[in-house]
Amino acid sequence: MGNPIFYAVAYAFIVNKDNEILLQKRSKNCWYMPNTWSIPSWHIEKKEWILNAMNRELYEELWITAKPEDMEIVTNTFYYNSKTNLDYIWYYITINKFEWEIKIMEPDKCDWYKYVKYDEIPFDNMPPEVAFSLKKYIEWHKFNELFL
């Protein structure tokens, strides 16, 4: 049995003060799931700390920064992509506070961003793994609101 190799990806649940989540509309030119909705996500580089990766990519793609104390890793999941024969580990991170205004820095990958209420999320037009994870995040968030 060979050593497992996982490609690590970080997904950002960016929530504003009105409890809306930031979604991105992928460009028609995006290599993965074009013309769908998603949440911001990035590959983690070799030997890179998860929150550093998140901040690096937030800055590169959205022109924002967040402090580590304003980020929280809420869960992770494993995923096998049968089309590429690759294994992934995904980390999901909440970000409730950041600096600067959001700008689209990679228009070839993303057409636009917008905040939406949980009940307005277009789950049927999302990559399946993102829709699943986002639903779980909302369940977790609502559960914690009841008991915290």
Secondary structure as GFF3:
##gff-version 3
##sequence-region A 1 148
A	DSSP	beta_strand	6	14	.	.	.	ID=ss1
A	DSSP	beta_strand	21	26	.	.	.	ID=ss2
A	DSSP	beta_strand	37	38	.	.	.	ID=ss3
A	DSSP	beta_strand	41	43	.	.	.	ID=ss4
A	DSSP	alpha_helix	50	57	.	.	.	ID=ss5
A	DSSP	pi_helix	58	62	.	.	.	ID=ss6
A	DSSP	three_ten_helix	68	70	.	.	.	ID=ss7
A	DSSP	beta_strand	71	81	.	.	.	ID=ss8
A	DSSP	beta_strand	86	95	.	.	.	ID=ss9
A	DSSP	beta_strand	110	116	.	.	.	ID=ss10
A	DSSP	three_ten_helix	118	120	.	.	.	ID=ss11
A	DSSP	three_ten_helix	123	125	.	.	.	ID=ss12
A	DSSP	alpha_helix	128	147	.	.	.	ID=ss13
###
